[in-house]
């Protein structure tokens, strides 16, 4: 307890008795009676041979239960194990290499490190750090090419995470870093630690090829990343059809079925080769394991096929479509649960272009806006 606040009252013996109160604050001064504590108590670390001087090996973590003036900043000292000065330890507790290590010269070092607090008298603690020298990287990283599809309303893309690069390395202790060529950083960014790709706001319609690479510190490998951006037209929303799938997650649909189903769907609904199929959004159905896919078909002369025409085409080709994935329903007007006849059901569709959904797999990522379907009876 760092302090007490007492209210003291004095009362005299007169008639009537009179009294007065005063507040007495008692501060408890901290004595430096706690030693620094290393977490964990002892450390193990590795460094690859041939790493440059100054490579970070380990970050020491130290806490102290005493008050701030009896705790940090801590003073770190390597007491033993560093007779040849192979290591340095900075004031923040970061252990770094001071030489270029060779696996053939030595494979292991054991250091005794002391941490001293700032109190008076100072308290000290010790920890042991085992550093193993391992052979340098012999395997190149491997990365899976990534294709990203972004669907957004015209000139209204808010930006955000659009996918993640999946890379591995057979060298167990390799740390992978990701980089993007500087001339593309005005539109995209790549997180150097985990490979997440971030698109900035305002992407234009078109195809972007990103110059991304992954490095293990010795080898650098290029990664094929292609981004397709499609901007929706308002007219599309008035001519959409929904296909509802059974027992499939958005990620499984994107990663396993989307390419094949898109190809089968094109064959089923396109009247001419010049027609264009637009997948507008995919979205789980709340409270179920179903998935809705919203699409429209544009004629080569820029108009759109009416939903009734597309539904007739889909109904005729349903058996072929279900060779790819099981279909629960084909919806133009989602009147389920409403006690009105279909011709008296009015549906409106709205797109929230600032609420993006990203369904990312190792090879394909699909980014689309959230949609809302409002249905009411007109009878």
Secondary structure by P-SEA (a helix, b strand, c coil): ccbbbbbbbbbcccccccbbbbbbbbbbbbcccccccccccccccccccccccccccbbbbbbbcccccccccbbbbbccccccccccccccbbbbbccccccccccbbbbbbbbbcccccccbbbbbbbbbbbccccccccccbbbbbbbbccccccccccbbbbbbbccccbbbbbbcccccccccccccccbbbbbcccccbbbbbbbbbbbcccbbbbbbbbbbbbbbbaaaaabbbbbbbccccaaaaacccaaaaaaaaaacccccccbbbbbccccccccccbbbbbbcccccccccccaaaaaaaaaaaaaaaaacccccccccccccccccccccbbbbbbbccccccccccccbbbbbbbbbbbbbbcc
